[in-house]
């Protein structure tokens, strides 16, 4: 038993968890008899016990492979691939790699009108938790990406339009009940998952000369929506999983005839979650400038940014805070790979959030930083 496997001989400070499993233990793990090896015969080279991963190599849980093909033809760049990453696969070079997933993917990029228009299409079809390593249900993940990029040339705006649909389905379509043996209590769980996430974005950049000055305008609009197929039949008292977000951004940069660059930016983000129980909005307004001296040897800068948010949380608490940040400083480039920079920051934060509109902590900060950089 698991308890017996961790028995210790306190007189010799040796635990059986540090020793190889017995042949009988291996037969219990594999669910069959006549295991052809005795782990004790190999203890000089490898200790095979309950902490050995994978204990059962026949299930290929620590195996990973990725096959990808790329084709370039008739102004198309097509990529097709298939990958499988086992549940117990770990990479020292990429410790955050996603495992226990397998499926195929492809993408295509088509160039048109002398590379002024690009059409993009991509599709992914994966099975998450595909092995029986964990008790979590397998989840079908399907993602469709498509969009168009337009680069008409100088004196015309650049436009990118992107759409993405991401679908999750764990195959559970019934509300589950479970009897807890130790208490006799009946627990009801709603583990159903059939969710569609829809993303849409439009971005436009425009370089133009006005009043003998070079201007760059950038406008962006992004929206995201989560739709739950089971939203209307969820258990009473559970917050809605549906969500929507709208982001709008605007940036205006200007370069002058002398070495000065100024930037004005504005962004807003509207969020609606939990069926309207959570509703909040962020706003940001910023302005700044950058001035260079001595043919770029010295760069000075100053900028100011105001950020605020208003709304409410799922629990009904109010969200209301404002943050102002003023920053200035400069950098001195000593040589091709040496620089010294200094910046001073002044921040004020006022928070009126909290339950029933109570006032929470507000503060003022001053931060001064001196940094030396050497690139090799």
C-alpha positions as CSV (number, residue, x, y, z in Angstrom):
1,X,0.0,0.0,0.0
2,X,1.0,3.6,-0.3
3,X,1.3,3.8,3.5
4,X,3.6,0.8,3.6
5,X,5.8,2.3,0.8
6,X,6.6,5.2,3.0
7,X,7.4,3.1,6.1
8,X,10.8,4.1,7.7
9,X,13.4,2.2,9.7
10,X,14.1,4.9,12.2
11,X,17.1,3.0,13.7
12,X,18.9,3.3,10.3
13,X,17.3,6.5,9.0
14,X,16.3,4.7,5.8
15,X,12.8,5.1,4.3
16,X,11.5,2.6,1.8
17,X,10.6,5.6,-0.5
18,X,14.3,6.0,-1.0
19,X,14.6,2.3,-2.1
20,X,13.4,0.6,-5.4
21,X,9.9,-0.8,-5.6
22,X,9.4,-4.5,-5.4
23,X,8.3,-6.6,-8.4
24,X,4.9,-6.9,-6.8
25,X,4.6,-3.1,-6.6
26,X,5.4,-2.8,-10.3
27,X,2.8,-5.4,-11.2
28,X,0.3,-3.4,-9.2
29,X,1.2,-0.2,-11.1
30,X,1.0,-1.8,-14.6
31,X,-2.1,-3.8,-13.7
32,X,-0.6,-7.1,-14.9
33,X,1.6,-9.9,-13.7
34,X,4.9,-11.4,-14.9
35,X,6.9,-8.1,-14.9
36,X,10.2,-9.2,-16.5
37,X,12.4,-7.0,-14.3
38,X,13.2,-6.6,-10.6
39,X,13.9,-2.9,-9.8
40,X,16.4,-4.0,-7.1
41,X,18.7,-5.4,-9.9
42,X,19.2,-1.9,-11.3
43,X,19.5,0.2,-8.1
44,X,23.1,1.0,-8.8
45,X,22.1,2.8,-12.0
46,X,18.5,4.0,-11.4
47,X,16.1,3.9,-8.4
48,X,12.7,2.9,-9.7
49,X,10.0,3.8,-7.1
50,X,6.8,5.7,-6.8
51,X,8.6,9.0,-7.5
52,X,10.1,7.8,-10.8
53,X,8.6,9.8,-13.8
54,X,7.2,8.2,-15.9
55,X,6.7,5.1,-13.8
56,X,4.8,3.5,-16.8
57,X,6.7,4.5,-20.0
58,X,4.3,2.5,-22.2
59,X,1.8,5.4,-22.0
60,X,4.3,7.9,-23.5
61,X,3.3,10.6,-21.1
62,X,6.8,12.2,-21.2
63,X,7.1,12.1,-24.9
64,X,6.7,15.2,-27.1
65,X,7.0,15.8,-30.9
66,X,6.2,18.6,-33.2
67,X,6.1,18.2,-37.0
68,X,5.8,21.3,-39.2
69,X,5.9,21.9,-43.0
70,X,6.2,25.2,-44.7
71,X,5.4,25.8,-48.4
72,X,5.9,29.0,-50.4
73,X,4.0,29.0,-53.7
74,X,2.0,31.5,-55.9
75,X,2.5,34.3,-53.3
76,X,1.3,32.1,-50.5
77,X,3.1,31.1,-47.3
78,X,1.4,28.0,-46.0
79,X,2.3,26.2,-42.8
80,X,0.9,22.9,-41.6
81,X,1.8,21.0,-38.5
82,X,0.9,18.5,-35.8
83,X,2.2,18.4,-32.2
84,X,1.7,16.2,-29.2
85,X,3.1,17.0,-25.7
86,X,2.7,14.4,-23.0
87,X,1.3,15.2,-19.6
88,X,4.6,14.5,-17.8
89,X,6.9,16.1,-20.4
90,X,9.2,18.8,-19.0
91,X,11.8,20.8,-20.9
92,X,14.7,22.4,-19.1
93,X,15.1,24.9,-21.9
94,X,11.4,25.8,-21.8
95,X,10.0,25.1,-18.4
96,X,6.7,26.9,-19.0
97,X,5.8,24.8,-22.1
98,X,2.2,23.7,-22.1
99,X,1.9,20.0,-21.8
100,X,-0.9,17.3,-22.1
101,X,-2.1,18.8,-25.4
102,X,-2.1,17.4,-28.9
103,X,-3.6,18.4,-32.3
104,X,-2.9,20.0,-35.6
105,X,-2.6,23.6,-36.9
106,X,-2.2,25.5,-40.2
107,X,-1.9,29.0,-41.4
108,X,-1.8,30.7,-44.8
109,X,-0.7,34.2,-45.8
110,X,-1.5,35.5,-49.3
111,X,0.2,38.5,-50.9
112,X,-1.8,40.5,-53.4
113,X,-1.4,43.7,-55.5
114,X,2.4,44.0,-55.3
115,X,2.4,43.1,-51.6
116,X,0.0,45.9,-50.7
117,X,-2.7,43.6,-49.4
118,X,-2.1,40.5,-47.2
119,X,-4.9,38.0,-46.4
120,X,-4.3,35.9,-43.3
121,X,-6.0,32.6,-42.3
122,X,-5.2,30.3,-39.5
123,X,-6.8,27.3,-37.7
124,X,-5.9,25.3,-34.7
125,X,-7.6,22.1,-33.4
126,X,-6.2,20.8,-30.1
127,X,-7.3,18.4,-27.4
128,X,-6.3,19.6,-24.0
129,X,-5.9,16.9,-21.2
130,X,-5.8,14.3,-23.9
131,X,-4.2,11.6,-21.7
132,X,-5.7,9.9,-18.7
133,X,-2.9,11.3,-16.5
134,X,-5.3,13.5,-14.5
135,X,-8.9,13.4,-13.5
136,X,-9.7,16.6,-15.4
137,X,-11.9,16.1,-18.5
138,X,-10.5,16.5,-22.0
139,X,-11.3,19.9,-23.5
140,X,-11.6,20.5,-27.3
141,X,-9.9,23.7,-28.3
142,X,-10.7,25.1,-31.7
143,X,-9.3,28.5,-32.9
144,X,-10.0,30.3,-36.2
145,X,-8.0,33.4,-37.1
146,X,-8.6,35.5,-40.1
147,X,-7.8,39.1,-41.2
148,X,-6.5,41.5,-43.8
149,X,-3.6,43.9,-43.8
150,X,-3.5,46.8,-46.2
151,X,-0.3,48.8,-47.0
152,X,-1.2,51.1,-49.9
153,X,2.1,53.0,-49.8
154,X,3.5,56.4,-48.8
155,X,1.0,59.1,-47.9
156,X,-1.8,56.5,-47.3
157,X,-2.9,55.0,-44.0
158,X,-2.0,51.4,-43.0
159,X,-4.9,49.3,-41.9
160,X,-5.0,45.9,-40.1
161,X,-8.3,44.0,-39.4
162,X,-8.1,40.8,-37.4
163,X,-10.8,38.4,-36.1
164,X,-10.4,35.4,-33.8
165,X,-12.9,32.8,-32.6
166,X,-11.8,30.5,-29.9
167,X,-14.0,27.6,-28.8
168,X,-13.8,25.4,-25.7
169,X,-15.8,22.3,-25.0
170,X,-15.1,19.8,-22.3
171,X,-17.9,17.4,-23.4
172,X,-19.8,17.6,-20.2
173,X,-23.5,18.5,-20.8
174,X,-25.1,17.5,-17.5
175,X,-25.0,19.1,-14.0
176,X,-23.3,16.5,-11.8
177,X,-24.2,15.4,-8.2
178,X,-22.0,13.6,-5.8
179,X,-22.6,11.9,-2.5
180,X,-19.9,12.7,0.1
181,X,-19.4,9.4,2.0
182,X,-17.8,10.9,5.0
183,X,-20.7,13.3,5.7
184,X,-23.6,12.0,3.7
185,X,-23.9,15.4,2.0
186,X,-25.0,15.7,-1.6
187,X,-22.8,18.2,-3.6
188,X,-24.0,19.6,-6.9
189,X,-21.4,20.7,-9.4
190,X,-21.8,22.5,-12.7
191,X,-18.6,21.6,-14.6
192,X,-20.1,22.1,-18.1
193,X,-17.9,24.2,-20.5
194,X,-19.0,25.2,-23.9
195,X,-17.7,28.7,-24.4
196,X,-17.0,30.8,-27.5
197,X,-14.5,33.7,-27.2
198,X,-14.8,36.3,-30.0
199,X,-12.1,38.9,-30.6
200,X,-12.1,41.7,-33.2
201,X,-9.5,44.4,-33.7
202,X,-9.0,47.3,-36.2
203,X,-5.8,49.3,-36.2
204,X,-4.8,52.2,-38.4
205,X,-1.5,54.1,-38.7
206,X,-1.0,57.2,-40.8
207,X,2.2,59.2,-41.5
208,X,1.5,62.7,-42.9
209,X,3.2,66.1,-43.2
210,X,1.2,69.0,-41.9
211,X,2.5,72.6,-41.3
212,X,6.0,71.5,-42.2
213,X,5.9,68.9,-39.4
214,X,6.0,65.1,-39.6
215,X,3.0,63.5,-37.8
216,X,2.1,59.9,-37.0
217,X,-1.4,59.0,-36.0
218,X,-2.3,55.6,-34.6
219,X,-5.9,54.6,-33.9
220,X,-6.9,51.2,-32.5
221,X,-10.2,49.5,-31.6
222,X,-10.4,46.1,-30.0
223,X,-13.4,44.2,-28.7
224,X,-13.6,40.8,-26.9
225,X,-16.7,38.9,-26.0
226,X,-17.2,35.6,-24.2
227,X,-20.4,33.7,-24.9
228,X,-21.5,30.7,-22.6
229,X,-23.9,28.2,-24.2
230,X,-25.1,27.2,-20.8
231,X,-25.5,30.7,-19.4
232,X,-29.3,30.4,-19.1
233,X,-29.2,27.0,-17.3
234,X,-26.4,27.7,-14.8
235,X,-27.0,26.8,-11.2
236,X,-28.7,29.6,-9.2
237,X,-26.2,31.7,-7.3
238,X,-23.2,31.1,-9.7
239,X,-21.9,34.2,-11.4
240,X,-22.2,34.4,-15.2
241,X,-19.1,33.4,-17.1
242,X,-20.0,35.8,-19.9
243,X,-17.7,38.8,-20.4
244,X,-17.2,41.7,-22.8
245,X,-14.5,44.3,-23.2
246,X,-14.0,47.3,-25.5
247,X,-10.7,49.1,-25.9
248,X,-10.1,52.3,-27.8
249,X,-6.6,53.9,-28.2
250,X,-5.3,57.0,-29.9
251,X,-1.7,58.2,-30.2
252,X,-0.5,61.4,-32.0
253,X,3.3,61.8,-32.4
254,X,5.0,64.9,-33.9
255,X,8.6,65.4,-35.0
256,X,9.8,69.0,-35.3
257,X,12.4,70.6,-37.5
258,X,14.7,70.8,-34.4
259,X,15.4,67.6,-32.3
260,X,12.1,67.4,-30.5
261,X,9.4,64.7,-30.5
262,X,6.1,65.1,-28.7
263,X,3.4,62.4,-28.1
264,X,-0.2,62.7,-26.9
265,X,-2.1,59.5,-26.1
266,X,-5.5,58.5,-24.9
267,X,-7.0,55.1,-24.1
268,X,-10.2,53.8,-22.6
269,X,-11.4,50.3,-21.7
270,X,-15.0,49.3,-20.9
271,X,-15.6,46.0,-19.2
272,X,-18.8,44.1,-18.4
273,X,-18.7,40.8,-16.6
274,X,-20.9,38.4,-14.6
275,X,-24.1,39.3,-16.4
276,X,-23.6,43.0,-15.5
277,X,-22.9,42.5,-11.8
278,X,-19.3,43.7,-12.6
279,X,-19.1,46.9,-14.6
280,X,-16.0,49.1,-14.7
281,X,-14.2,51.5,-17.0
282,X,-10.6,52.6,-17.3
283,X,-9.3,55.9,-18.8
284,X,-5.8,57.1,-19.5
285,X,-4.6,60.4,-20.9
286,X,-0.9,61.1,-21.4
287,X,1.4,63.7,-22.9
288,X,5.2,63.9,-23.2
289,X,8.2,65.1,-25.1
290,X,11.8,64.0,-25.9
291,X,14.6,66.4,-26.8
292,X,18.1,65.4,-27.9
293,X,21.3,67.4,-27.6
294,X,24.9,67.2,-29.0
295,X,24.0,65.0,-32.0
296,X,22.2,62.5,-29.9
297,X,24.8,62.2,-27.1
298,X,22.2,63.4,-24.6
299,X,18.5,62.7,-24.5
300,X,16.1,64.4,-22.2
301,X,12.4,63.6,-21.6
302,X,9.4,64.6,-19.6
303,X,5.9,63.1,-19.6
304,X,2.7,63.2,-17.6
305,X,0.0,60.4,-17.4
306,X,-3.4,60.4,-15.7
307,X,-5.2,57.1,-15.1
308,X,-8.6,56.5,-13.5
309,X,-11.2,53.8,-13.1
310,X,-14.8,53.8,-12.0
311,X,-17.4,51.0,-11.7
312,X,-18.4,48.1,-9.4
313,X,-17.2,44.6,-8.6
314,X,-19.2,41.4,-8.6
315,X,-19.7,41.7,-4.8
316,X,-21.1,45.2,-5.3
317,X,-18.1,47.2,-4.0
318,X,-17.4,50.5,-5.7
319,X,-14.3,51.0,-7.9
320,X,-13.1,54.6,-8.0
321,X,-9.5,55.6,-8.1
322,X,-7.2,58.1,-9.8
323,X,-3.5,58.0,-10.4
324,X,-1.2,60.8,-11.7
325,X,2.4,60.1,-12.7
326,X,4.9,62.8,-13.7
327,X,8.3,61.7,-14.9
328,X,11.3,63.5,-16.2
329,X,15.0,62.8,-16.7
330,X,17.7,62.1,-19.3
331,X,20.3,59.7,-20.7
332,X,23.9,60.3,-21.5
333,X,25.5,58.0,-24.1
334,X,29.1,57.8,-23.1
335,X,30.2,55.5,-26.0
336,X,28.8,52.9,-28.4
337,X,28.0,50.5,-25.5
338,X,27.9,52.7,-22.4
339,X,25.1,54.9,-21.1
340,X,24.1,56.6,-17.8
341,X,20.4,57.5,-17.2
342,X,18.6,59.4,-14.5
343,X,14.9,59.7,-14.0
344,X,12.7,61.2,-11.3
345,X,9.1,60.1,-10.7
346,X,6.3,61.7,-8.8
347,X,3.1,59.7,-8.2
348,X,-0.2,60.5,-6.5
349,X,-2.8,57.9,-5.9
350,X,-6.3,58.6,-4.6
351,X,-8.6,55.7,-3.9
352,X,-12.2,56.1,-3.0
353,X,-13.1,52.4,-3.7
354,X,-14.4,49.9,-1.1
355,X,-17.5,48.5,0.4
356,X,-20.4,51.0,0.7
357,X,-18.2,53.7,-0.8
358,X,-15.7,53.8,2.2
359,X,-12.4,55.6,1.5
360,X,-9.4,53.3,1.2
361,X,-5.7,54.2,1.4
362,X,-4.3,57.0,-0.8
363,X,-0.6,57.9,-1.1
364,X,2.1,60.0,-2.7
365,X,5.4,58.5,-3.9
366,X,8.7,60.0,-5.1
367,X,11.2,57.7,-6.9
368,X,14.6,58.7,-8.3
369,X,16.7,56.2,-10.2
370,X,20.2,56.3,-11.5
371,X,21.3,53.5,-13.9
372,X,24.5,52.7,-15.7
373,X,24.4,50.2,-18.6
374,X,27.2,48.4,-20.4
375,X,26.5,46.2,-23.4
376,X,28.9,43.5,-24.4
